[in-house]
Amino acid sequence: MATAQQQTEELLRNPNSALVIHDNAHLNLGFNIMKDRRVEENFYVKEYRVWDRYAEATFDRDYVSNMKKSPNHLIFFTACAHTQKLLYVALCKELGFTYSAEDDEKFKFWPTKVEVDMPGMVRQNKNVLQQLWIEKFELVEKGVYDVVFHITFNSKVTIQSTGKIYLVQ
């Protein structure tokens, strides 16, 4: 069985086979850890590229914090939120739907397990690469699927997740 890296290299040998999506996505996440000390991160997605059971996004990001000694870094909450968007784009292709940011939702993702591994900080602000590999996508009953996938951000942060997909149409 090919590794995720080998699968990615094979896909990227033929970049013209990718479905490329430009929807000007902007993701904003903000929160307070302590009173009047806001932390905020924005993703400005340049494009999504989707193949069979693999997708990636390239985006710029900015980070603002009123916390003392808080370095500019990818926040795992924002990473998890954007993971849901990238999974949605990838599964539209998997399910045979055309993705459009203006359409009604076609399905819902309900995570049942999420593991985040951050052995290092992603501090890059420009051209951050998020990659998604769908390891399992299986119909369990009409309109319900099991999904297992993992994501990396610049090969530093990894999110492994399992969950259910529920069609809403």
VMD Tcl script that builds the backbone (N, CA, C; Angstrom):
set m [mol new atoms 507]
animate dup $m
set s [atomselect $m all]
$s set {name element resname resid chain x y z} {
  {N N MET 1 A 0.844 -1.184 0.000}
  {CA C MET 1 A 0.000 0.000 0.000}
  {C C MET 1 A 0.888 1.246 0.000}
  {N N ALA 2 A 0.541 2.194 -0.834}
  {CA C ALA 2 A 1.303 3.434 -0.951}
  {C C ALA 2 A 1.100 4.314 0.282}
  {N N THR 3 A 2.156 5.009 0.675}
  {CA C THR 3 A 2.048 5.952 1.778}
  {C C THR 3 A 1.311 7.205 1.311}
  {N N ALA 4 A 0.882 8.020 2.255}
  {CA C ALA 4 A 0.213 9.280 1.905}
  {C C ALA 4 A 1.142 10.151 1.065}
  {N N GLN 5 A 2.433 10.169 1.404}
  {CA C GLN 5 A 3.395 10.968 0.643}
  {C C GLN 5 A 3.500 10.463 -0.793}
  {N N GLN 6 A 3.553 9.142 -0.981}
  {CA C GLN 6 A 3.628 8.561 -2.329}
  {C C GLN 6 A 2.363 8.869 -3.129}
  {N N GLN 7 A 1.201 8.766 -2.471}
  {CA C GLN 7 A -0.066 9.088 -3.144}
  {C C GLN 7 A -0.074 10.549 -3.580}
  {N N THR 8 A 0.382 11.427 -2.711}
  {CA C THR 8 A 0.412 12.853 -3.026}
  {C C THR 8 A 1.350 13.120 -4.196}
  {N N GLU 9 A 2.523 12.521 -4.169}
  {CA C GLU 9 A 3.474 12.707 -5.269}
  {C C GLU 9 A 2.885 12.235 -6.590}
  {N N GLU 10 A 2.162 11.116 -6.572}
  {CA C GLU 10 A 1.534 10.604 -7.798}
  {C C GLU 10 A 0.479 11.589 -8.312}
  {N N LEU 11 A -0.351 12.112 -7.433}
  {CA C LEU 11 A -1.371 13.084 -7.840}
  {C C LEU 11 A -0.741 14.343 -8.420}
  {N N LEU 12 A 0.314 14.807 -7.779}
  {CA C LEU 12 A 0.917 16.066 -8.187}
  {C C LEU 12 A 1.739 15.945 -9.474}
  {N N ARG 13 A 2.030 14.719 -9.888}
  {CA C ARG 13 A 2.692 14.532 -11.179}
  {C C ARG 13 A 1.768 14.958 -12.317}
  {N N ASN 14 A 0.470 14.948 -12.044}
  {CA C ASN 14 A -0.501 15.370 -13.045}
  {C C ASN 14 A -1.393 16.454 -12.444}
  {N N PRO 15 A -0.862 17.659 -12.227}
  {CA C PRO 15 A -1.640 18.714 -11.566}
  {C C PRO 15 A -2.853 19.157 -12.378}
  {N N ASN 16 A -2.849 18.925 -13.670}
  {CA C ASN 16 A -3.993 19.334 -14.495}
  {C C ASN 16 A -5.235 18.495 -14.227}
  {N N SER 17 A -5.073 17.374 -13.506}
  {CA C SER 17 A -6.238 16.544 -13.194}
  {C C SER 17 A -7.005 17.067 -11.978}
  {N N ALA 18 A -6.501 18.097 -11.333}
  {CA C ALA 18 A -7.151 18.637 -10.134}
  {C C ALA 18 A -8.343 19.507 -10.502}
  {N N LEU 19 A -9.366 19.433 -9.674}
  {CA C LEU 19 A -10.468 20.385 -9.722}
  {C C LEU 19 A -10.000 21.585 -8.902}
  {N N VAL 20 A -9.952 22.759 -9.497}
  {CA C VAL 20 A -9.468 23.962 -8.813}
  {C C VAL 20 A -10.662 24.861 -8.518}
  {N N ILE 21 A -10.773 25.289 -7.267}
  {CA C ILE 21 A -11.899 26.108 -6.825}
  {C C ILE 21 A -11.371 27.408 -6.235}
  {N N HIS 22 A -11.904 28.504 -6.727}
  {CA C HIS 22 A -11.610 29.837 -6.180}
  {C C HIS 22 A -12.946 30.399 -5.688}
  {N N ASP 23 A -13.127 30.460 -4.388}
  {CA C ASP 23 A -14.382 31.025 -3.882}
  {C C ASP 23 A -14.155 32.185 -2.920}
  {N N ASN 24 A -12.917 32.692 -2.881}
  {CA C ASN 24 A -12.573 33.825 -2.019}
  {C C ASN 24 A -12.966 33.579 -0.561}
  {N N ALA 25 A -12.764 32.353 -0.111}
  {CA C ALA 25 A -13.129 31.993 1.261}
  {C C ALA 25 A -12.292 32.801 2.258}
  {N N HIS 26 A -12.947 33.252 3.299}
  {CA C HIS 26 A -12.293 33.963 4.394}
  {C C HIS 26 A -12.819 33.351 5.678}
  {N N LEU 27 A -11.931 32.821 6.474}
  {CA C LEU 27 A -12.302 32.213 7.744}
  {C C LEU 27 A -11.762 33.091 8.855}
  {N N ASN 28 A -12.612 33.449 9.809}
  {CA C ASN 28 A -12.210 34.294 10.924}
  {C C ASN 28 A -12.587 33.592 12.210}
  {N N LEU 29 A -11.631 33.505 13.121}
  {CA C LEU 29 A -11.901 32.924 14.424}
  {C C LEU 29 A -11.302 33.841 15.477}
  {N N GLY 30 A -12.098 34.202 16.452}
  {CA C GLY 30 A -11.617 35.057 17.526}
  {C C GLY 30 A -12.175 34.604 18.853}
  {N N PHE 31 A -11.417 34.824 19.906}
  {CA C PHE 31 A -11.851 34.415 21.236}
  {C C PHE 31 A -11.059 35.183 22.288}
  {N N ASN 32 A -11.502 35.112 23.521}
  {CA C ASN 32 A -10.807 35.719 24.654}
  {C C ASN 32 A -10.403 34.610 25.615}
  {N N ILE 33 A -9.133 34.580 25.967}
  {CA C ILE 33 A -8.667 33.684 27.019}
  {C C ILE 33 A -8.818 34.393 28.363}
  {N N MET 34 A -8.499 35.686 28.353}
  {CA C MET 34 A -8.625 36.508 29.550}
  {C C MET 34 A -9.369 37.779 29.158}
  {N N LYS 35 A -9.993 38.392 30.120}
  {CA C LYS 35 A -10.793 39.589 29.871}
  {C C LYS 35 A -10.000 40.642 29.089}
  {N N ASP 36 A -10.638 41.138 28.027}
  {CA C ASP 36 A -10.083 42.210 27.197}
  {C C ASP 36 A -8.744 41.850 26.535}
  {N N ARG 37 A -8.510 40.565 26.331}
  {CA C ARG 37 A -7.288 40.121 25.648}
  {C C ARG 37 A -7.666 39.195 24.503}
  {N N ARG 38 A -8.093 39.819 23.450}
  {CA C ARG 38 A -8.599 39.096 22.284}
  {C C ARG 38 A -7.462 38.432 21.503}
  {N N VAL 39 A -7.763 37.236 21.008}
  {CA C VAL 39 A -6.891 36.512 20.080}
  {C C VAL 39 A -7.725 36.274 18.831}
  {N N GLU 40 A -7.136 36.524 17.667}
  {CA C GLU 40 A -7.883 36.383 16.423}
  {C C GLU 40 A -6.962 35.859 15.330}
  {N N GLU 41 A -7.534 35.007 14.481}
  {CA C GLU 41 A -6.804 34.517 13.318}
  {C C GLU 41 A -7.736 34.528 12.119}
  {N N ASN 42 A -7.186 34.899 10.972}
  {CA C ASN 42 A -7.922 34.927 9.709}
  {C C ASN 42 A -7.186 34.081 8.686}
  {N N PHE 43 A -7.952 33.301 7.929}
  {CA C PHE 43 A -7.424 32.581 6.767}
  {C C PHE 43 A -8.025 33.239 5.538}
  {N N TYR 44 A -7.212 33.508 4.545}
  {CA C TYR 44 A -7.651 34.051 3.261}
  {C C TYR 44 A -7.267 33.018 2.208}
  {N N VAL 45 A -8.234 32.200 1.821}
  {CA C VAL 45 A -7.958 31.057 0.948}
  {C C VAL 45 A -7.743 31.531 -0.482}
  {N N LYS 46 A -6.635 31.106 -1.052}
  {CA C LYS 46 A -6.306 31.436 -2.436}
  {C C LYS 46 A -7.000 30.456 -3.378}
  {N N GLU 47 A -6.889 29.154 -3.061}
  {CA C GLU 47 A -7.584 28.171 -3.883}
  {C C GLU 47 A -7.625 26.825 -3.184}
  {N N TYR 48 A -8.606 26.037 -3.616}
  {CA C TYR 48 A -8.726 24.638 -3.234}
  {C C TYR 48 A -8.405 23.821 -4.476}
  {N N ARG 49 A -7.661 22.728 -4.298}
  {CA C ARG 49 A -7.378 21.796 -5.379}
  {C C ARG 49 A -7.831 20.421 -4.904}
  {N N VAL 50 A -8.646 19.750 -5.732}
  {CA C VAL 50 A -9.271 18.500 -5.311}
  {C C VAL 50 A -9.019 17.412 -6.347}
  {N N TRP 51 A -8.536 16.275 -5.872}
  {CA C TRP 51 A -8.395 15.061 -6.660}
  {C C TRP 51 A -9.291 14.012 -6.003}
  {N N ASP 52 A -9.205 12.771 -6.408}
  {CA C ASP 52 A -9.958 11.703 -5.753}
  {C C ASP 52 A -9.327 11.387 -4.400}
  {N N ARG 53 A -10.096 11.571 -3.365}
  {CA C ARG 53 A -9.718 11.259 -1.987}
  {C C ARG 53 A -8.492 12.022 -1.474}
  {N N TYR 54 A -8.187 13.131 -2.132}
  {CA C TYR 54 A -7.106 14.009 -1.679}
  {C C TYR 54 A -7.490 15.429 -2.073}
  {N N ALA 55 A -7.223 16.377 -1.173}
  {CA C ALA 55 A -7.485 17.792 -1.485}
  {C C ALA 55 A -6.469 18.637 -0.732}
  {N N GLU 56 A -6.294 19.855 -1.219}
  {CA C GLU 56 A -5.402 20.772 -0.532}
  {C C GLU 56 A -5.890 22.200 -0.720}
  {N N ALA 57 A -5.467 23.032 0.193}
  {CA C ALA 57 A -5.793 24.454 0.142}
  {C C ALA 57 A -4.512 25.238 0.375}
  {N N THR 58 A -4.419 26.363 -0.300}
  {CA C THR 58 A -3.337 27.304 -0.057}
  {C C THR 58 A -3.973 28.592 0.426}
  {N N PHE 59 A -3.449 29.130 1.509}
  {CA C PHE 59 A -4.041 30.345 2.072}
  {C C PHE 59 A -2.985 31.201 2.740}
  {N N ASP 60 A -3.316 32.469 2.882}
  {CA C ASP 60 A -2.542 33.389 3.712}
  {C C ASP 60 A -3.281 33.499 5.036}
  {N N ARG 61 A -2.566 33.873 6.057}
  {CA C ARG 61 A -3.196 33.986 7.371}
  {C C ARG 61 A -2.624 35.194 8.094}
  {N N ASP 62 A -3.433 35.733 9.006}
  {CA C ASP 62 A -2.893 36.738 9.912}
  {C C ASP 62 A -3.350 36.402 11.318}
  {N N TYR 63 A -2.573 36.869 12.264}
  {CA C TYR 63 A -2.764 36.532 13.670}
  {C C TYR 63 A -2.637 37.812 14.473}
  {N N VAL 64 A -3.588 38.030 15.362}
  {CA C VAL 64 A -3.565 39.213 16.231}
  {C C VAL 64 A -3.840 38.733 17.647}
  {N N SER 65 A -3.029 39.199 18.583}
  {CA C SER 65 A -3.227 38.799 19.969}
  {C C SER 65 A -2.902 39.953 20.902}
  {N N ASN 66 A -3.735 40.123 21.908}
  {CA C ASN 66 A -3.477 41.080 22.976}
  {C C ASN 66 A -2.876 40.389 24.199}
  {N N MET 67 A -2.551 39.104 24.055}
  {CA C MET 67 A -1.919 38.351 25.140}
  {C C MET 67 A -0.424 38.674 25.144}
  {N N LYS 68 A 0.185 38.678 26.316}
  {CA C LYS 68 A 1.619 38.935 26.432}
  {C C LYS 68 A 2.410 37.759 25.862}
  {N N LYS 69 A 3.474 38.083 25.145}
  {CA C LYS 69 A 4.411 37.089 24.617}
  {C C LYS 69 A 3.705 35.969 23.848}
  {N N SER 70 A 2.715 36.333 23.074}
  {CA C SER 70 A 1.991 35.352 22.266}
  {C C SER 70 A 2.515 35.423 20.832}
  {N N PRO 71 A 3.319 34.444 20.421}
  {CA C PRO 71 A 3.907 34.510 19.080}
  {C C PRO 71 A 2.870 34.262 17.986}
  {N N ASN 72 A 3.117 34.801 16.838}
  {CA C ASN 72 A 2.283 34.587 15.670}
  {C C ASN 72 A 2.368 33.103 15.300}
  {N N HIS 73 A 1.249 32.384 15.404}
  {CA C HIS 73 A 1.238 30.958 15.095}
  {C C HIS 73 A -0.159 30.504 14.715}
  {N N LEU 74 A -0.212 29.419 13.963}
  {CA C LEU 74 A -1.488 28.806 13.597}
  {C C LEU 74 A -2.188 28.331 14.862}
  {N N ILE 75 A -3.443 28.707 15.019}
  {CA C ILE 75 A -4.241 28.309 16.179}
  {C C ILE 75 A -4.981 27.023 15.832}
  {N N PHE 76 A -4.924 26.026 16.709}
  {CA C PHE 76 A -5.541 24.751 16.358}
  {C C PHE 76 A -7.058 24.850 16.207}
  {N N PHE 77 A -7.712 25.811 16.849}
  {CA C PHE 77 A -9.158 25.993 16.652}
  {C C PHE 77 A -9.458 26.400 15.205}
  {N N THR 78 A -8.674 27.330 14.679}
  {CA C THR 78 A -8.855 27.770 13.299}
  {C C THR 78 A -8.533 26.619 12.349}
  {N N ALA 79 A -7.474 25.880 12.667}
  {CA C ALA 79 A -7.103 24.717 11.855}
  {C C ALA 79 A -8.254 23.717 11.790}
  {N N CYS 80 A -8.887 23.455 12.918}
  {CA C CYS 80 A -10.014 22.512 12.942}
  {C C CYS 80 A -11.209 23.049 12.150}
  {N N ALA 81 A -11.490 24.333 12.279}
  {CA C ALA 81 A -12.622 24.922 11.550}
  {C C ALA 81 A -12.392 24.854 10.045}
  {N N HIS 82 A -11.188 25.194 9.594}
  {CA C HIS 82 A -10.932 25.143 8.155}
  {C C HIS 82 A -10.857 23.711 7.635}
  {N N THR 83 A -10.492 22.786 8.488}
  {CA C THR 83 A -10.506 21.370 8.110}
  {C C THR 83 A -11.908 20.963 7.673}
  {N N GLN 84 A -12.913 21.442 8.378}
  {CA C GLN 84 A -14.296 21.109 8.016}
  {C C GLN 84 A -14.618 21.644 6.617}
  {N N LYS 85 A -14.136 22.835 6.280}
  {CA C LYS 85 A -14.388 23.406 4.953}
  {C C LYS 85 A -13.682 22.593 3.867}
  {N N LEU 86 A -12.396 22.263 4.089}
  {CA C LEU 86 A -11.662 21.500 3.092}
  {C C LEU 86 A -12.284 20.113 2.908}
  {N N LEU 87 A -12.706 19.487 3.990}
  {CA C LEU 87 A -13.386 18.192 3.886}
  {C C LEU 87 A -14.674 18.328 3.079}
  {N N TYR 88 A -15.424 19.396 3.313}
  {CA C TYR 88 A -16.673 19.614 2.578}
  {C C TYR 88 A -16.403 19.720 1.079}
  {N N VAL 89 A -15.408 20.499 0.704}
  {CA C VAL 89 A -15.065 20.668 -0.710}
  {C C VAL 89 A -14.670 19.318 -1.315}
  {N N ALA 90 A -13.839 18.552 -0.595}
  {CA C ALA 90 A -13.388 17.245 -1.093}
  {C C ALA 90 A -14.543 16.263 -1.214}
  {N N LEU 91 A -15.441 16.254 -0.236}
  {CA C LEU 91 A -16.539 15.287 -0.269}
  {C C LEU 91 A -17.619 15.655 -1.287}
  {N N CYS 92 A -17.711 16.933 -1.640}
  {CA C CYS 92 A -18.610 17.278 -2.747}
  {C C CYS 92 A -18.200 16.495 -3.992}
  {N N LYS 93 A -16.929 16.475 -4.277}
  {CA C LYS 93 A -16.435 15.719 -5.440}
  {C C LYS 93 A -16.687 14.233 -5.254}
  {N N GLU 94 A -16.372 13.718 -4.079}
  {CA C GLU 94 A -16.546 12.285 -3.778}
  {C C GLU 94 A -17.997 11.844 -3.968}
  {N N LEU 95 A -18.926 12.706 -3.587}
  {CA C LEU 95 A -20.356 12.382 -3.667}
  {C C LEU 95 A -20.988 12.775 -5.003}
  {N N GLY 96 A -20.207 13.399 -5.879}
  {CA C GLY 96 A -20.718 13.765 -7.195}
  {C C GLY 96 A -21.470 15.086 -7.235}
  {N N PHE 97 A -21.304 15.912 -6.198}
  {CA C PHE 97 A -21.931 17.225 -6.167}
  {C C PHE 97 A -20.982 18.265 -6.754}
  {N N THR 98 A -21.534 19.290 -7.346}
  {CA C THR 98 A -20.742 20.437 -7.761}
  {C C THR 98 A -20.679 21.388 -6.578}
  {N N TYR 99 A -19.474 21.791 -6.185}
  {CA C TYR 99 A -19.326 22.711 -5.066}
  {C C TYR 99 A -19.580 24.142 -5.524}
  {N N SER 100 A -20.368 24.858 -4.756}
  {CA C SER 100 A -20.529 26.289 -4.926}
  {C C SER 100 A -20.752 26.892 -3.547}
  {N N ALA 101 A -20.016 27.946 -3.240}
  {CA C ALA 101 A -20.143 28.599 -1.937}
  {C C ALA 101 A -21.541 29.171 -1.720}
  {N N GLU 102 A -22.264 29.443 -2.810}
  {CA C GLU 102 A -23.589 30.043 -2.703}
  {C C GLU 102 A -24.706 29.011 -2.532}
  {N N ASP 103 A -24.433 27.733 -2.795}
  {CA C ASP 103 A -25.467 26.696 -2.700}
  {C C ASP 103 A -25.832 26.402 -1.253}
  {N N ASP 104 A -27.009 25.791 -1.065}
  {CA C ASP 104 A -27.379 25.254 0.237}
  {C C ASP 104 A -26.438 24.092 0.570}
  {N N GLU 105 A -26.291 23.805 1.853}
  {CA C GLU 105 A -25.464 22.678 2.270}
  {C C GLU 105 A -26.042 21.383 1.719}
  {N N LYS 106 A -25.160 20.515 1.289}
  {CA C LYS 106 A -25.581 19.229 0.748}
  {C C LYS 106 A -25.454 18.116 1.784}
  {N N PHE 107 A -24.595 18.305 2.769}
  {CA C PHE 107 A -24.405 17.305 3.819}
  {C C PHE 107 A -23.781 17.967 5.035}
  {N N LYS 108 A -23.831 17.251 6.142}
  {CA C LYS 108 A -23.247 17.704 7.405}
  {C C LYS 108 A -22.168 16.716 7.833}
  {N N PHE 109 A -21.101 17.237 8.395}
  {CA C PHE 109 A -20.052 16.412 8.989}
  {C C PHE 109 A -20.198 16.473 10.499}
  {N N TRP 110 A -20.275 15.311 11.131}
  {CA C TRP 110 A -20.360 15.232 12.581}
  {C C TRP 110 A -19.131 14.468 13.072}
  {N N PRO 111 A -18.119 15.164 13.602}
  {CA C PRO 111 A -16.923 14.453 14.063}
  {C C PRO 111 A -17.223 13.633 15.308}
  {N N THR 112 A -16.690 12.421 15.359}
  {CA C THR 112 A -16.847 11.571 16.536}
  {C C THR 112 A -15.516 11.420 17.276}
  {N N LYS 113 A -14.421 11.713 16.571}
  {CA C LYS 113 A -13.102 11.676 17.205}
  {C C LYS 113 A -12.191 12.641 16.447}
  {N N VAL 114 A -11.481 13.483 17.179}
  {CA C VAL 114 A -10.541 14.426 16.585}
  {C C VAL 114 A -9.276 14.408 17.434}
  {N N GLU 115 A -8.151 14.157 16.768}
  {CA C GLU 115 A -6.853 14.189 17.450}
  {C C GLU 115 A -5.982 15.232 16.759}
  {N N VAL 116 A -5.432 16.152 17.539}
  {CA C VAL 116 A -4.573 17.199 17.000}
  {C C VAL 116 A -3.174 16.985 17.553}
  {N N ASP 117 A -2.192 16.944 16.651}
  {CA C ASP 117 A -0.797 16.779 17.032}
  {C C ASP 117 A -0.036 18.003 16.526}
  {N N MET 118 A 0.556 18.754 17.464}
  {CA C MET 118 A 1.259 19.994 17.111}
  {C C MET 118 A 2.659 19.987 17.717}
  {N N PRO 119 A 3.577 19.181 17.162}
  {CA C PRO 119 A 4.923 19.159 17.727}
  {C C PRO 119 A 5.720 20.437 17.448}
  {N N GLY 120 A 5.250 21.239 16.509}
  {CA C GLY 120 A 5.904 22.503 16.202}
  {C C GLY 120 A 4.863 23.530 15.795}
  {N N MET 121 A 5.241 24.789 15.841}
  {CA C MET 121 A 4.317 25.855 15.459}
  {C C MET 121 A 4.416 26.150 13.971}
  {N N VAL 122 A 3.262 26.396 13.359}
  {CA C VAL 122 A 3.237 26.922 12.001}
  {C C VAL 122 A 3.217 28.435 12.146}
  {N N ARG 123 A 4.296 29.082 11.758}
  {CA C ARG 123 A 4.411 30.535 11.914}
  {C C ARG 123 A 4.339 31.248 10.582}
  {N N GLN 124 A 4.297 30.496 9.511}
  {CA C GLN 124 A 4.237 31.054 8.162}
  {C C GLN 124 A 2.910 31.789 7.962}
  {N N ASN 125 A 2.957 32.941 7.319}
  {CA C ASN 125 A 1.752 33.729 7.055}
  {C C ASN 125 A 1.295 33.664 5.606}
  {N N LYS 126 A 2.196 33.396 4.693}
  {CA C LYS 126 A 1.873 33.407 3.258}
  {C C LYS 126 A 1.995 31.994 2.699}
  {N N ASN 127 A 1.052 31.662 1.826}
  {CA C ASN 127 A 1.084 30.378 1.105}
  {C C ASN 127 A 1.194 29.163 2.021}
  {N N VAL 128 A 0.400 29.164 3.086}
  {CA C VAL 128 A 0.328 28.003 3.971}
  {C C VAL 128 A -0.377 26.887 3.204}
  {N N LEU 129 A 0.133 25.674 3.323}
  {CA C LEU 129 A -0.441 24.537 2.614}
  {C C LEU 129 A -1.136 23.607 3.597}
  {N N GLN 130 A -2.418 23.360 3.343}
  {CA C GLN 130 A -3.189 22.389 4.117}
  {C C GLN 130 A -3.516 21.232 3.180}
  {N N GLN 131 A -3.199 20.009 3.604}
  {CA C GLN 131 A -3.442 18.825 2.791}
  {C C GLN 131 A -4.381 17.879 3.525}
  {N N LEU 132 A -5.264 17.227 2.768}
  {CA C LEU 132 A -6.259 16.303 3.333}
  {C C LEU 132 A -6.205 14.988 2.570}
  {N N TRP 133 A -6.137 13.890 3.306}
  {CA C TRP 133 A -6.204 12.553 2.728}
  {C C TRP 133 A -7.432 11.847 3.313}
  {N N ILE 134 A -8.344 11.402 2.474}
  {CA C ILE 134 A -9.499 10.627 2.922}
  {C C ILE 134 A -9.080 9.162 2.916}
  {N N GLU 135 A -9.054 8.565 4.080}
  {CA C GLU 135 A -8.593 7.185 4.226}
  {C C GLU 135 A -9.739 6.189 4.097}
  {N N LYS 136 A -10.917 6.605 4.516}
  {CA C LYS 136 A -12.088 5.727 4.438}
  {C C LYS 136 A -13.311 6.597 4.201}
  {N N PHE 137 A -14.141 6.174 3.271}
  {CA C PHE 137 A -15.428 6.836 3.039}
  {C C PHE 137 A -16.389 5.736 2.632}
  {N N GLU 138 A -17.304 5.410 3.538}
  {CA C GLU 138 A -18.110 4.213 3.370}
  {C C GLU 138 A -19.577 4.476 3.715}
  {N N LEU 139 A -20.464 4.052 2.833}
  {CA C LEU 139 A -21.906 4.148 3.079}
  {C C LEU 139 A -22.273 3.150 4.178}
  {N N VAL 140 A -22.946 3.630 5.236}
  {CA C VAL 140 A -23.365 2.732 6.318}
  {C C VAL 140 A -24.876 2.525 6.328}
  {N N GLU 141 A -25.590 3.488 5.812}
  {CA C GLU 141 A -27.032 3.368 5.592}
  {C C GLU 141 A -27.426 4.497 4.654}
  {N N LYS 142 A -28.633 4.448 4.148}
  {CA C LYS 142 A -29.034 5.461 3.170}
  {C C LYS 142 A -28.813 6.868 3.723}
  {N N GLY 143 A -27.986 7.635 3.001}
  {CA C GLY 143 A -27.726 9.022 3.370}
  {C C GLY 143 A -26.745 9.230 4.501}
  {N N VAL 144 A -26.090 8.143 4.976}
  {CA C VAL 144 A -25.147 8.248 6.096}
  {C C VAL 144 A -23.852 7.516 5.720}
  {N N TYR 145 A -22.731 8.199 5.927}
  {CA C TYR 145 A -21.421 7.640 5.597}
  {C C TYR 145 A -20.502 7.740 6.797}
  {N N ASP 146 A -19.596 6.781 6.911}
  {CA C ASP 146 A -18.467 6.894 7.845}
  {C C ASP 146 A -17.298 7.488 7.071}
  {N N VAL 147 A -16.561 8.374 7.721}
  {CA C VAL 147 A -15.385 8.963 7.089}
  {C C VAL 147 A -14.227 8.956 8.083}
  {N N VAL 148 A -13.044 8.647 7.553}
  {CA C VAL 148 A -11.793 8.728 8.305}
  {C C VAL 148 A -10.831 9.505 7.422}
  {N N PHE 149 A -10.166 10.497 7.990}
  {CA C PHE 149 A -9.242 11.300 7.198}
  {C C PHE 149 A -8.174 11.895 8.096}
  {N N HIS 150 A -7.141 12.404 7.454}
  {CA C HIS 150 A -6.166 13.195 8.208}
  {C C HIS 150 A -5.744 14.388 7.367}
  {N N ILE 151 A -5.300 15.398 8.085}
  {CA C ILE 151 A -4.932 16.701 7.523}
  {C C ILE 151 A -3.543 17.049 8.033}
  {N N THR 152 A -2.779 17.751 7.203}
  {CA C THR 152 A -1.547 18.366 7.705}
  {C C THR 152 A -1.521 19.829 7.275}
  {N N PHE 153 A -0.868 20.646 8.078}
  {CA C PHE 153 A -0.588 22.044 7.767}
  {C C PHE 153 A 0.920 22.173 7.698}
  {N N ASN 154 A 1.436 22.468 6.501}
  {CA C ASN 154 A 2.882 22.617 6.296}
  {C C ASN 154 A 3.670 21.435 6.877}
  {N N SER 155 A 3.054 20.270 6.885}
  {CA C SER 155 A 3.681 19.037 7.396}
  {C C SER 155 A 4.094 19.144 8.861}
  {N N LYS 156 A 3.556 20.116 9.604}
  {CA C LYS 156 A 3.902 20.291 11.017}
  {C C LYS 156 A 2.756 19.926 11.945}
  {N N VAL 157 A 1.566 20.387 11.627}
  {CA C VAL 157 A 0.391 20.126 12.446}
  {C C VAL 157 A -0.429 19.049 11.753}
  {N N THR 158 A -0.853 18.041 12.506}
  {CA C THR 158 A -1.664 16.965 11.947}
  {C C THR 158 A -2.970 16.858 12.722}
  {N N ILE 159 A -4.044 16.705 11.976}
  {CA C ILE 159 A -5.354 16.441 12.570}
  {C C ILE 159 A -5.842 15.129 11.988}
  {N N GLN 160 A -6.126 14.164 12.854}
  {CA C GLN 160 A -6.685 12.870 12.463}
  {C C GLN 160 A -8.122 12.856 12.963}
  {N N SER 161 A -9.064 12.461 12.109}
  {CA C SER 161 A -10.463 12.531 12.527}
  {C C SER 161 A -11.285 11.399 11.934}
  {N N THR 162 A -12.300 11.028 12.676}
  {CA C THR 162 A -13.329 10.116 12.197}
  {C C THR 162 A -14.663 10.808 12.429}
  {N N GLY 163 A -15.660 10.398 11.673}
  {CA C GLY 163 A -16.969 11.007 11.876}
  {C C GLY 163 A -18.001 10.445 10.929}
  {N N LYS 164 A -19.145 11.077 10.955}
  {CA C LYS 164 A -20.288 10.710 10.122}
  {C C LYS 164 A -20.596 11.852 9.173}
  {N N ILE 165 A -21.015 11.479 7.993}
  {CA C ILE 165 A -21.512 12.418 6.990}
  {C C ILE 165 A -23.001 12.118 6.823}
  {N N TYR 166 A -23.829 13.145 6.949}
  {CA C TYR 166 A -25.278 13.009 6.794}
  {C C TYR 166 A -25.729 13.873 5.627}
  {N N LEU 167 A -26.292 13.231 4.585}
  {CA C LEU 167 A -26.839 14.004 3.483}
  {C C LEU 167 A -28.036 14.789 3.963}
  {N N VAL 168 A -28.211 16.008 3.471}
  {CA C VAL 168 A -29.344 16.835 3.890}
  {C C VAL 168 A -30.310 17.101 2.738}
  {N N GLN 169 A -30.065 16.511 1.589}
  {CA C GLN 169 A -30.953 16.726 0.440}
  {C C GLN 169 A -32.016 15.663 0.385}
}
mol reanalyze $m
mol bondsrecalc $m
mol representation Tube
mol addrep $m
